Amino acid sequence: TSIPYGHVLMKKIDSMVATHGWKAMAEVVKHSFEFYSRNTPSSGLDRFVEMGSTVSKLHGNHSCRITLDAITSFAATFSSNMQNFPQYRLLNYCTISNLYAPSMMTSIRVVIEHGKQNAMDSVGTRLISHRNIFSSFLNTAASEVAHNSVEPQTFLLDALNKLFMQQSIDLELACECAASRCECRWKVSPAPDNDATEDNITISPSLHIKMTLDANPNLASMKDKDNRLPLHYAAARGVYETVACVLEANPQAAVISDPVTGLYPFMLAGSNENTAAAFELLLSEPNLVLGGIPEDQDEAESDEANDRKRKRSPSM
């Protein structure tokens, strides 16, 4: 049986709903989409990548339990199947000029918005697996042509916080090309006329974080829909190098407590058993040891307390 492309399926679904109404067609749409979801992964990577746009549009046009189940199921399936994408195909899908780049970005966004943490970890690990793939992703994610309803900066912020902050670069991961000096791997061999050796060229495990923030400096001070800053995510789940990188990009964030947990970044790092990062965060703002309250906030509360005492005192 030939599996239709996503835009063909969406056109048929919208036509049926427009003619007969969602209530009458809900079960038909459900079973049609289950068949599509079950068979698309085996019918080719192009159609599988395009499926992200299909489920996203379906949920956007007819938001209900059926579409929510479909988009949640796709998030899990996509993250799992993405591990099997050949390196060159994944690079192509992340390249801005590729026909399926918008669908690839939409599929990744579906994982961020509807996937579980293990799905986001899986996608993040795959996207930073090779330097050229990650560079292509950054360029495409930052472009207007790859997005429909989400601002590029918002998408990049969510990707930074949810996909990449907890990941570290694997320098030993092999690439699929045969070139002796390829652009795939993070660990770059020195040029023949260079005295440096491959062993003494240091690549930070958080170079992908630095690349993201260097290309998009505003991200470090942007809050997401939960009012959390990148430093909150870094301190909660990142390695020392990640925390140091994000802190350098926005030092003021060290005194801002996480609205979700109520903890300051140094406390989040401590909870993450990242002692070195917790110490670094405290060194940046020593006043935080004063009961975990910034000095200016502590003084303001002290003045308020003194005012209350004066008001209670009998007048002379």
Secondary structure, DSSP 8 states (H G I E B T S, - for coil): -----HHHHHHHHHHHHHHH-HHHHHHHHHHHHHHHHHHGGGG-HHHHHHHHHHHHHHHHHS-SHHHHHHHHHHHHHHHHHHTTS-HHHHHHHTSTTSTTHHHHHHHHHHHHHH--HHHHHHHHHHHTSSHHHHHHHHHHHTSGGG-SSS-HHHHHHHHIIIIITT----TT---S---TT-SS-SS----TT-S--GGG----TTHHHHHHHHH-GGGGG---TTS--HHHHHHHH--HHHHHHHHHH-GGGGGS--TTT---HHHHHHHTT-HHHHHHHHHH-GGGGTTT--HHHHHHHHHHHHHHHHHHS---
